[in-house]
Amino acid sequence: MTYERDYPRIVLFREHSIHLTWGIIMIAISKRAVIGILLALALVAGMTGLSVVSATVEAAPAAAKTSKAPMRQSAWNCYKKYSKACITRFGYSGKSTWGYPKDKYGNNCTNYAAFRLSKDKKKNPGNLGNANQWAAAAKKKGLKVSKTPTVGSIAQWNGPGYGHVAYVDWVSADGKTVYVSESGYGVKGLASMSGRSVLRKGKKNIGPDAHLGWPSNFITFKKASSKPAPPKAVTGKVMVKTQKMSKATLKSTQKGWYAKGSKLTLKCYVRGQKVKGYYSASFKGGWDDLWYKISDGYYAADVDLNTGSNKPVTKKC
């Protein structure tokens, strides 16, 4: 009785064991089948010269690296005649900069370019003339003129008419796309306007410069010196041979003479002994007590010097 009760359990256990073993075998076979299929696919792929990686690259090529534009390209589609509206965002108010003219609306390409350069703290090279003269004039003043656009440089066209200049706000990584902002004088060439254009090398430009090709030149301006310029030397011309004194008086030690026609660098002035000399007729009674300390450390009487004034022309010693 005990054996009969246990038999079914033994049979059941064996059945489960058989099913479990068969399952393990099937799993093993399935794994081998999958591996075999993958190997077969790899072999076919190798024979045809294709790969998953290469297909992905071909479908979505990596974009070229470019610097970030100052604003969306769509925002550069701005062109308004008889208005400064398109360029007021850069601070332009239509006032004259570096002496360049403007029309009654405050527009002019050279004036706007000068405004942007001054805002960048670039050194004023002096008037460069009409836009078509800028490159030649800039070269004479030692500025860099090239065919390569850079942010902050000035795009310059030699024609038509008086030419045109615009400020370079952005340049693509390959240098073939340039965003510029600009203004135009309302007599000849461009009508009085403010605008922003997209310049495309080898393609038609977008914006008010659509009728112009790629710029003739790009001009790079120098930074203004942060150090104050040294004070200009003040000089006086000796009108008649005059004494070289150790102090501002003829009673001091004489160290020689300053020759007629020589130019002396004046350091500072003092009030000393009243003396007469070449310019006595310019002073009451003919006496002058103004003396200058010369760059060599000695003193000369103002009455014998031409400084352009009867009053002190230097600081006081």
FENDA-V374799 format. One record per backbone hydrogen bond with DSSP energy under -1.0 kcal/mol. CO is the residue of the C=O (numbers start at 0). NH is the residue of the N-H. If there is no record, write none. Layout:
CO,NH
CO,NH
This chain:
0,4
1,5
2,6
5,9
6,10
7,11
8,12
9,13
10,14
11,15
12,16
13,17
14,18
15,19
16,20
17,21
18,22
19,23
20,24
21,25
22,26
23,27
24,28
25,29
26,30
27,31
28,32
29,33
30,34
31,35
32,36
33,37
34,38
35,39
36,40
37,41
38,42
39,43
40,44
41,45
42,46
43,47
44,49
50,54
51,55
52,56
53,57
54,58
55,59
71,74
72,75
73,76
75,77
77,195
79,193
83,86
86,89
86,91
87,90
96,99
102,105
106,102
107,111
108,112
109,113
110,114
111,115
112,116
113,117
114,118
115,119
116,121
117,120
120,223
129,132
130,133
132,136
133,137
134,138
135,139
136,140
137,142
138,141
143,219
145,217
149,152
152,167
153,218
154,165
155,215
155,216
156,163
159,162
161,131
163,156
165,154
166,180
167,151
169,178
171,174
175,200
176,171
177,198
178,168
178,169
179,196
180,166
181,194
183,192
191,81
192,183
193,79
194,181
196,179
197,205
198,177
199,202
205,197
206,209
208,211
216,155
217,145
218,153
221,122
233,265
235,263
236,305
237,260
241,257
243,254
244,298
246,248
247,272
248,251
252,245
255,243
257,241
258,261
261,237
263,235
264,294
267,292
268,316
269,290
274,287
276,279
278,281
279,282
282,285
283,286
287,274
288,271
289,301
290,269
291,299
292,266
293,296
297,293
298,244
299,291
300,303
301,304
302,278
303,238
305,236
314,268
